[in-house]
Amino acid sequence: MDNFDFKEFYDHQPDYAAFRNDTDKRREYDIAVTWKVNNLCSLVPDSISFSNILEIGCAMGILLNKVSDSLSIKDRAGLDISAENIKLAKQLFPECTFIQGKVEDIELILLTEKQGKKFDLVILSDIVEHIPDDLDFMKKVSGISSYVMINLPLEKCYRNRNRNYGVDDPSGHLRNYNRHDAERLAESAGFKIIASFTANAHYNKEHFQIYWKNRRDRIRGKSFFKKVFWTIFYFLLDVIRIFAPLLYIKISGSNYFALLKSFAR
């Protein structure tokens, strides 16, 4: 893993390439991001405000700016390993500061952007599962930010039972988590959990429509008998989603959303 070129991987990763270059995929991405933003921002009590923000793994800067708009944060910065993502982010949001770099560069960003002072808020959305050493990373983040918003996919579920996590994973997920793992990681890194909850995107109407369309398209390309099988399978899965949500989450997973407070000096 030490010799793996993560920059090259995320410059050419198919999903991100599609989000950058395909209008329909960009619309789908925007719907997914909006769902995450609404959940993240719901964590923040009225008594807490932020004057600046950094997103690590900011991709094209869309989530960063939606969160910042919702929380009225003007001073915005984003870090991403992909030069292609950062190039587009700068085009979409020229008023923001975007830096192409690795996780190891966050201390340098702190010195150059904040003159050694902490960020008020750091966003970690769909990023921790991509980091080789998640605990060391979280400890570094606790040293540069007063608060952290985290969105972490909880993929210890039946659907992913045979998934080959690691550098060969097509999405770049190096490991999977459940809620206990996520909370233990946060607390081990020196954070206090201010607020947290889990949510499954398939209970969001617009998000589910995208999921439904994509699975319909997958079924269309199959042979007749496979079409019948998968049509019945997804029908039964939808019944479970509606009438047995706890079972559905055990099958398909969910996302962990939390607001963390750092106690690192």
Secondary structure, DSSP 4 states (H G I P E B T S, - for coil): -TT--HHHHHHH-HHHHHHHH-HHHHHHHHHHHHHHHHHHHTTS-TT---SEEEEET-TTSHHHHHHHHHHT--EEEEEES-HHHHHHHHHH-TTSEEEE--GGGHHHHHHHHHTTPPEEEEEEES-GGG-SSHHHHHHHHHHHEEEEEEEEEE--SGGGTT---STTSTT-------HHHHHHHHHHTTEEEEEEEEE-GGGSHHHHHHHHHHHHHHHHTS-HHHHHHHHHHHHHHHHHHHH-HHHHHHHH-EEEEEEEEE---
